[in-house]
Amino acid sequence: MLGVVADTVGDLADTLWAARSPGELLATVAAAERLRSVLDAMELRVVAEIDATHAAVTEDWASTKDYLTAVTGGRTGEGRRLLALAKALTSDRTATATALAAGDLSRSQAEVIVTTVDRLPVNPALRAAAETLLIDQARTRNASDLTKLGAHLLERLDPEGTERRDEQALDREERAAHHSRFLSLAEDGLGGVRLTGRGTAEDAALLKAVLFPLAAPGPVTEPGGCGGTPGSARTCGVPDCAHDGRDPRDHGTRMWDALIDLARRAAETDTLPTSHGTRPRIGVTISLDALRTGLGTATTDTGETLSAAAVRRLACHAEILPYVLGSKSQILDVGRTSRLVTLGLWLALLARDQHCAFPGCNRPPAACDAHHITHWANGGPTALTNLVLLCRSHHTTLHTTPWQVRLNPLDQHPEFLPPTTLDPHQRPLRRRRLRDEPLRQ
């Protein structure tokens, strides 16, 4: 008989569905789903009979569950779930079985109803009422919505049991998440790294509490404060910048920057454990020529390859230890950390610049670095006369674009020289003066 049904349905494969109206297409899918429910109900009754008569074992299968997993081609455990549903529908949940056979439920909805009712207190009248309610609601709710309704029923009808089960389940999930925690930094083959990891919700709460304040969008500055022109394609050297004074970074970018910012702050404190008697440093091996010119590559002591320009940027604010090699790879110098800004010098820099000195930017000192005007690798001293306070974004701008900075010889305050593409005359700019002295080509 089922062979005849299969042949009949198979004949529909040659139907030209593109010639059917939208209403006919929708009705066909709805009819197919009702037929699927009818077949599921019939199959589940047969499954219950196979288990009751040990038919699978008689035919040399290890168990009914193994046979069902094999014949359905499902995942491991599919046979067990199918058998459990079959037993429930042919014993306690006959009303659900009737609705499934009538095509009023899907198998997924039937599984939700059985699972929900079985978690209620063993009260036949209560369970029957809950089953009737869920069957009725299944006419307008999918399996996901029905699951939420079932959870609401459990909470209302058995609050103590629900709370206890939720607590036990949460405890199991937290233990599993803790035992499977990991963090991985893998090179992506494109000059960067990919960070992946997993941890507990408790870990996530701590990370969010620390990173979210650091990841907040930068304060709004004056339009054009970046050096570009609002509403035009004129570049300022900051990727994706609209020149409107707003932070151009999306949330994911800000979160990454916040993580790096957190690492920098930790590296600048004495809270990290020591390594070989000193606080951790980034060690890089680089040639003298690459260090001077900013062209070439360097290798960190953990195996990463960095551009020489990246090493020069790190040298401004990170405690790196460069191993400088000559033309024959002999070590010429092991860099000193005396180039780092001391507390007293940092306070003097804050007193002079107060916040990011780039025109139009007022990011606070907590988001800033001390930038060497003449790079340390080029012999620039770590002195107030060679330092300027820059936020992370504008620090990168100074290292990656033609923007230049210098101290005014009269008052020793920073002033910036824009690229010739923005101002052919490269007239010096100071913060908060772009509105009065706009760039002109």
C-alpha positions in Angstrom: 0.0 0.0 0.0 2.8 2.4 0.9 4.4 1.6 -2.4 1.4 2.8 -4.2 1.4 6.0 -2.3 5.1 6.5 -3.0 4.5 5.9 -6.8 1.6 8.4 -6.7 3.7 11.1 -5.1 6.6 10.3 -7.3 4.5 11.0 -10.4 4.3 14.6 -9.1 8.0 15.0 -9.8 7.3 15.7 -13.5 4.9 18.5 -12.6 5.8 21.9 -14.2 5.6 23.8 -10.9 6.6 27.1 -12.6 3.2 27.0 -14.4 1.2 26.8 -11.2 -0.2 29.9 -9.5 1.2 31.1 -6.2 -2.0 29.8 -4.4 -1.5 26.3 -5.8 2.2 26.2 -4.8 1.4 27.2 -1.3 -1.5 24.7 -1.1 0.8 21.9 -2.4 3.4 22.5 0.3 0.7 22.7 3.0 -0.8 19.4 1.8 2.6 17.8 1.7 3.2 18.8 5.3 -0.2 17.3 6.4 0.7 14.1 4.5 4.1 14.1 6.3 2.3 14.3 9.7 -0.1 11.5 8.8 2.9 9.3 7.7 4.8 10.2 10.9 1.8 9.1 13.0 1.6 5.8 11.2 5.3 5.3 11.4 5.4 5.9 15.1 2.6 3.4 15.8 4.6 0.8 13.8 7.8 1.8 15.7 6.0 1.1 19.0 4.9 -2.3 17.8 8.4 -3.1 16.6 9.7 -2.4 20.1 6.9 -4.3 21.8 7.4 -7.4 19.7 11.3 -7.2 19.6 11.0 -7.4 15.8 14.4 -5.6 15.2 16.2 -8.0 17.6 14.6 -11.0 15.8 16.0 -9.7 12.6 19.5 -9.5 14.1 19.6 -5.8 15.0 21.2 -5.0 18.3 18.2 -3.0 19.4 15.2 -1.1 18.1 17.1 2.2 18.6 20.0 1.0 16.4 17.6 -0.1 13.7 15.7 3.2 13.7 18.9 5.2 13.6 20.1 3.1 10.6 16.9 3.1 8.6 16.2 6.8 9.1 19.8 7.8 8.2 19.6 10.3 11.1 22.2 11.4 13.6 23.4 9.3 16.5 20.6 9.3 19.0 17.8 9.8 16.4 16.6 6.2 17.0 16.4 6.8 20.7 14.3 10.0 20.3 12.0 8.4 17.7 11.4 5.4 20.0 10.7 7.6 23.0 8.2 9.6 21.1 6.5 6.5 19.7 6.1 5.0 23.3 4.6 8.3 24.6 2.1 8.7 21.7 0.9 5.1 22.1 0.5 5.3 25.9 -0.1 8.5 27.8 -0.2 11.1 25.0 -2.9 9.6 22.8 -4.6 13.0 22.2 -1.3 14.3 20.7 -1.1 11.1 18.5 -4.7 11.7 17.2 -3.9 15.3 16.3 -0.7 14.2 14.5 -2.6 11.5 12.6 -5.1 14.2 11.5 -2.4 16.4 10.2 -3.0 19.1 12.7 0.5 18.8 14.2 4.0 18.4 12.9 6.3 15.8 14.5 8.4 18.6 15.9 5.4 20.1 17.6 4.4 16.7 19.0 7.9 16.3 20.5 7.5 19.7 22.2 4.1 18.7 23.7 5.3 15.3 25.0 8.5 16.9 26.5 6.5 19.7 28.2 3.8 17.5 29.6 6.2 14.9 30.9 8.0 17.6 33.0 4.8 18.6 34.8 3.8 17.1 38.2 2.3 13.7 37.9 -1.3 14.8 38.0 -3.4 13.1 35.2 -6.0 15.9 35.1 -3.3 18.6 35.1 -1.3 16.9 32.4 -4.4 16.3 30.2 -5.4 19.9 30.4 -1.9 21.1 29.5 -1.8 18.7 26.6 -5.2 19.9 25.3 -4.0 23.5 25.6 -0.7 22.9 23.7 -2.5 21.0 20.9 -4.9 23.9 20.5 -2.0 26.4 20.5 -0.1 24.4 17.9 -2.6 25.4 15.3 -1.1 28.9 15.3 2.4 28.4 16.8 5.5 26.8 15.4 7.6 24.4 17.4 9.9 27.3 18.7 6.9 29.3 19.9 5.3 26.2 21.4 8.5 25.6 23.4 8.3 29.1 24.9 4.7 28.5 25.8 5.6 25.2 27.3 8.2 26.8 29.4 5.7 29.4 30.6 3.3 26.6 31.6 6.0 24.8 33.5 6.8 28.0 35.4 3.2 28.7 36.3 2.2 25.1 37.2 5.4 23.9 38.8 7.5 26.9 39.8 9.7 25.1 42.3 10.4 22.2 40.0 11.1 24.6 37.1 13.5 26.7 39.2 15.3 23.5 40.4 15.6 22.1 36.9 16.8 25.4 35.5 19.4 25.8 38.2 20.7 22.2 37.6 20.8 22.7 33.8 22.6 26.0 34.2 25.1 24.5 36.5 25.8 21.7 34.0 26.1 24.2 31.2 28.5 26.4 33.2 30.7 23.5 34.1 30.8 22.3 30.5 31.6 25.8 29.2 34.4 26.2 31.8 35.9 22.8 31.0 35.9 23.6 27.2 37.3 27.1 27.6 40.0 28.1 25.2 41.5 31.1 23.3 43.4 30.8 20.1 45.3 33.3 17.9 45.9 31.9 14.5 47.5 33.7 11.5 45.0 34.2 8.7 47.5 34.2 5.9 46.6 37.8 5.0 48.9 39.6 7.3 46.7 39.4 10.3 45.4 37.0 12.9 42.1 35.4 13.7 41.0 35.3 17.4 38.6 32.5 18.4 37.6 31.3 21.8 34.9 30.0 24.2 34.2 30.6 27.8 31.5 30.8 30.4 28.8 33.4 30.7 30.5 34.6 33.8 33.7 35.2 31.8 31.7 37.1 29.2 30.1 39.3 31.9 33.6 40.3 33.1 34.9 40.9 29.6 31.9 43.1 28.7 32.2 45.1 31.9 35.8 45.9 31.1 35.7 46.2 27.3 32.5 48.1 26.8 33.7 51.3 28.4 36.9 51.1 26.4 34.9 50.3 23.2 32.6 53.3 23.5 32.5 55.5 20.3 35.1 58.2 20.5 33.8 61.7 21.4 32.3 63.8 18.7 34.8 66.4 17.4 34.3 69.3 15.0 33.4 68.3 11.4 36.6 68.3 9.5 38.7 67.9 12.6 40.3 64.8 11.1 41.7 66.8 8.2 39.2 65.8 5.6 36.2 67.7 4.2 32.7 66.6 5.3 30.6 65.4 2.3 33.6 65.0 0.0 36.0 62.2 -1.0 38.9 64.2 0.4 40.9 61.8 2.5 42.3 62.3 5.9 44.2 59.0 6.2 41.7 57.4 8.6 39.9 54.4 7.0 36.1 54.8 6.5 36.2 58.3 8.0 33.2 60.5 6.9 35.0 63.7 8.2 31.8 64.5 10.2 33.5 64.3 13.6 32.1 61.0 14.5 33.9 57.8 15.3 34.1 55.8 12.0 34.7 52.4 13.7 31.8 49.9 13.9 31.1 47.9 17.1 33.3 45.0 16.2 36.3 47.2 15.4 35.8 49.2 18.6 35.7 45.9 20.6 39.0 44.7 19.1 40.6 48.1 19.7 39.3 47.9 23.3 41.0 44.5 23.8 44.3 45.8 22.5 43.9 49.0 24.7 43.4 46.7 27.7 46.5 44.8 26.9 48.5 48.0 26.5 47.3 49.3 29.9 48.1 46.0 31.6 51.6 46.0 30.0 52.2 49.5 31.4 51.5 48.4 35.0 53.4 46.3 37.5 50.5 43.8 37.9 51.6 41.3 35.3 53.7 38.4 36.4 57.4 38.8 35.7 59.4 36.8 33.1 63.0 36.1 33.8 62.9 38.7 36.6 61.4 41.5 34.6 57.9 42.5 33.4 56.9 41.1 30.0 58.2 42.8 26.9 57.7 42.3 23.2 61.0 41.2 21.7 61.6 41.8 18.0 64.5 41.1 15.7 65.0 43.7 13.0 67.8 45.0 10.8 69.3 48.4 11.5 68.4 49.6 8.0 64.8 48.5 8.4 64.5 50.2 11.8 65.8 53.5 10.4 63.8 53.6 7.2 60.6 51.9 8.3 60.9 49.6 5.3 61.2 45.9 5.7 60.1 43.3 8.2 60.8 42.1 11.8 60.1 38.9 13.7 58.8 38.8 17.2 60.0 36.4 19.8 56.7 34.6 19.6 57.1 34.1 15.8 54.9 36.8 14.3 56.2 38.8 11.3 55.7 42.5 11.6 56.4 45.3 9.2 59.2 47.7 10.2 56.6 50.4 10.3 54.6 48.5 12.9 57.8 48.1 15.0 58.3 51.9 14.8 54.7 52.4 16.0 55.1 49.9 18.9 58.3 51.6 19.9 56.4 54.8 20.8 54.2 53.2 23.5 55.0 49.5 24.1 57.8 48.1 26.1 59.5 46.4 23.2 63.0 45.1 23.2 64.5 45.4 19.6 67.4 43.1 18.7 69.1 45.2 16.0 71.1 43.3 13.3 73.8 44.6 11.0 74.2 43.6 7.3 75.8 40.3 8.3 73.1 39.5 10.9 75.4 40.3 13.8 73.7 41.9 16.8 74.5 45.6 16.8 72.4 46.6 19.8 69.8 45.3 22.2 67.3 48.2 22.6 66.9 49.9 25.9 63.6 50.5 27.6 64.7 54.0 28.7 62.9 55.4 25.7 59.6 54.8 27.6 57.9 57.8 29.1 58.4 58.0 32.9 55.6 59.0 35.2 57.0 62.5 35.7 57.4 63.0 32.0 53.9 61.7 31.3 52.4 64.1 33.9 54.3 67.0 32.2 53.0 65.9 28.8 49.4 65.9 30.2 49.9 69.3 31.7 51.0 70.7 28.3 48.7 68.9 25.9 45.7 68.0 28.2 44.2 65.6 25.6 44.9 64.4 22.0 46.7 67.3 20.4 45.4 66.5 16.8 43.3 69.4 15.4 39.7 69.0 16.4 40.2 65.9 18.6 39.7 65.9 22.4 40.0 62.3 23.4 41.2 62.1 27.0 44.7 61.0 28.1 43.4 57.6 29.0 42.9 56.9 25.3 46.2 58.5 24.2 49.9 57.5 23.7 53.1 59.6 23.9 54.3 59.9 20.4 57.9 60.6 19.6 58.1 63.4 17.1 61.5 62.3 15.9 61.3 58.6 16.2 63.3 56.9 18.9 64.8 54.6 16.2 66.1 57.7 14.5 67.8 59.0 17.6 64.9 61.0 18.9 65.1 61.5 22.7 62.4 60.6 25.2 61.9 64.2 26.3 59.1 66.7 26.5 60.5 68.6 23.6 60.2 65.5 21.4 56.8 64.2 22.6 53.1 64.9 21.7 50.0 63.3 23.1 47.9 61.5 20.5 44.9 59.2 20.7 45.2 55.7 19.1 43.5 56.7 15.9 45.6 59.9 15.3 48.8 58.1 16.5 48.2 55.6 13.6 47.5 58.6 11.3 50.9 60.1 12.0 52.6 56.8 11.3 50.7 55.8 8.2 49.9 59.0 6.3 51.9 62.2 5.2 50.6 64.2 8.2 53.5 65.6 10.3 53.7 67.1 13.7 56.2 69.5 15.3 56.5 71.8 18.3 56.0 75.5 17.6 59.4 77.1 18.4 57.7 80.1 20.2 55.4 78.4 22.7 56.6 74.7 22.4 53.0 73.5 21.7 52.2 70.9 19.0 51.2 71.9 15.5 50.4 69.7 12.6 51.3 70.0 8.9 48.6 68.5 6.6 49.5 66.5 3.5 49.9 68.5 0.3 46.7 66.9 -1.1 44.8 68.7 1.6 46.8 72.0 1.6 49.5 72.5 -1.0 51.1 75.1 1.3 51.0 72.8 4.4 50.1 75.6 6.7 50.5 74.5 10.3 47.3 73.6 12.2 46.6 73.6 15.9 43.6 72.0 17.7 40.3 73.8 17.7 41.3 76.1 14.9 40.1 74.2 11.8 36.8 76.1 11.9 38.6 79.5 11.8 41.3 78.3 9.4 39.8 75.8 7.0 42.0 73.9 4.7 42.1 75.3 1.2 43.6 73.9 -1.9 
